[in-house]
């Protein structure tokens, strides 16, 4: 039997002579009734990425997992394949099956889709977006050694037992009590026997470990993490957003860039700054529309992304850029920094010229920049200064512009 790259881990750990095939089953067939709203909880997004995709990505990356079988509502099969699996390159998913009425039915359908024998089956909820490769590995190793394992966290709060009216009957000792989570891992034959017994007796458990327990097999508890939350209620979604916010903050790299440009005044030219024409007897000399403001901004953005300068990408020797609008160039630069995963935080531009006065046009220029870069206008500052009669600016010979931009590069989190 062939094995993936993770099999050497098992051979080294357990000193066995054969490779172990591990299949992950991800039940995501629920309707999300407790969450409410018009969209199933597994498709809700955290920072633009569906909860289900975040869960699946962990198993896609794990070297221990050979194959993934996904169970989703029958009516969603096409959508999930196109919009989630294929678009996120989840290549380990070998089968997408229709889920059942209950979670247990979904897992049973997925078990039936395992075509060849496997050694270990790992079952994990599709709405736990913060599972880790370490959890998968620890549960799988324990299952290979003991037969079955469940990730969980020890109970920390005081537990009360109450009657149907909410009156406390007593306080339960919390020693030895755990909050069960997923992933849960099992030797294949053991899990198949547990499901067969449950089906025969019409028994439904709240997790897979409970089915294995009732046929007399031991399940090892493995320490997990409190952050391994399951998205079930609106409060869970709020908590998940907060957790992801902290994680993403730690994965962001601060970026900044500075740009400078200057152009001399020239008769017979339009004065274009910030993408708008400003009434004046002189325009600016240049190969394109000579928009010194946007050229400085382009240089700042390119500098922030370590992509060189505007001359490298849009040389004045290329006829394609003759008289081109610098707003077009700005949008192309935006596409370049988007490709590097860099988001913009703030833009500060200072224009230095004696006349004409720029203040009446500053708001429109800021709006142009915000629109071209797809950011809030409140993140754009446009200022103008004279040079108090000093230098080439003070003599009215030309215009100079300084631009400073800040942003962050987001490291991949799926």
GICOR-V103387 format. One record per backbone hydrogen bond with DSSP energy under -1.0 kcal/mol. NH is the residue of the N-H (numbers start at 1). CO is the residue of the C=O. If there is no record, write none. Layout:
NH:CO / NH:CO
//
This chain:
6:63 / 7:4 / 11:7 / 12:8 / 13:9 / 14:10 / 15:11 / 23:120 / 24:67 / 25:122 / 26:69 / 28:71 / 36:32 / 43:40 / 46:49 / 49:46 / 51:44 / 52:42 / 54:50 / 55:51 / 56:52 / 57:53 / 60:56 / 61:57 / 62:58 / 66:22 / 67:22 / 68:92 / 69:24 / 70:95 / 71:26 / 72:97 / 76:73 / 77:74 / 80:76 / 81:77 / 82:78 / 83:79 / 84:80 / 85:80 / 86:81 / 89:86 / 90:85 / 91:89 / 93:90 / 94:68 / 95:68 / 97:70 / 99:72 / 106:102 / 107:103 / 108:104 / 109:105 / 110:106 / 111:107 / 112:108 / 114:111 / 119:21 / 120:21 / 121:186 / 122:23 / 123:184 / 124:25 / 126:27 / 128:125 / 136:132 / 137:133 / 138:134 / 139:135 / 140:136 / 141:137 / 142:138 / 143:139 / 144:140 / 145:141 / 146:142 / 147:143 / 149:185 / 150:220 / 151:183 / 152:222 / 153:179 / 155:177 / 161:170 / 163:167 / 166:163 / 169:161 / 170:161 / 172:159 / 177:174 / 179:153 / 181:151 / 184:123 / 185:149 / 186:121 / 187:147 / 188:119 / 191:187 / 192:188 / 193:189 / 194:190 / 195:191 / 196:192 / 197:193 / 198:194 / 199:195 / 200:196 / 201:197 / 203:198 / 212:208 / 213:209 / 214:210 / 216:213 / 217:212 / 220:148 / 222:150 / 224:152 / 228:225 / 229:227 / 231:127 / 232:230 / 237:233 / 238:234 / 239:235 / 240:236 / 241:237 / 242:238 / 243:239 / 244:240 / 245:241 / 246:242 / 247:243 / 248:244 / 249:245 / 250:246 / 252:249 / 253:409 / 255:407 / 257:405 / 259:403 / 261:401 / 263:399 / 265:397 / 266:283 / 273:276 / 276:273 / 278:271 / 283:266 / 284:270 / 285:264 / 289:324 / 292:290 / 295:291 / 296:292 / 297:293 / 298:294 / 299:295 / 300:296 / 301:297 / 302:298 / 303:299 / 304:300 / 305:301 / 306:303 / 307:302 / 313:309 / 314:310 / 318:315 / 321:318 / 322:319 / 323:287 / 324:321 / 329:325 / 330:326 / 331:327 / 332:328 / 333:329 / 334:330 / 335:331 / 336:332 / 337:333 / 338:334 / 339:335 / 341:338 / 342:337 / 343:408 / 345:406 / 346:406 / 347:379 / 348:404 / 349:381 / 350:402 / 351:383 / 352:400 / 353:385 / 361:358 / 365:361 / 366:362 / 367:363 / 368:364 / 369:365 / 370:366 / 371:367 / 372:368 / 373:369 / 375:370 / 379:376 / 380:377 / 381:347 / 383:349 / 385:351 / 390:387 / 394:390 / 395:391 / 396:393 / 397:392 / 399:263 / 400:352 / 401:261 / 402:350 / 403:259 / 404:348 / 405:257 / 406:346 / 407:255 / 408:343 / 409:253 / 410:341 / 411:251
//
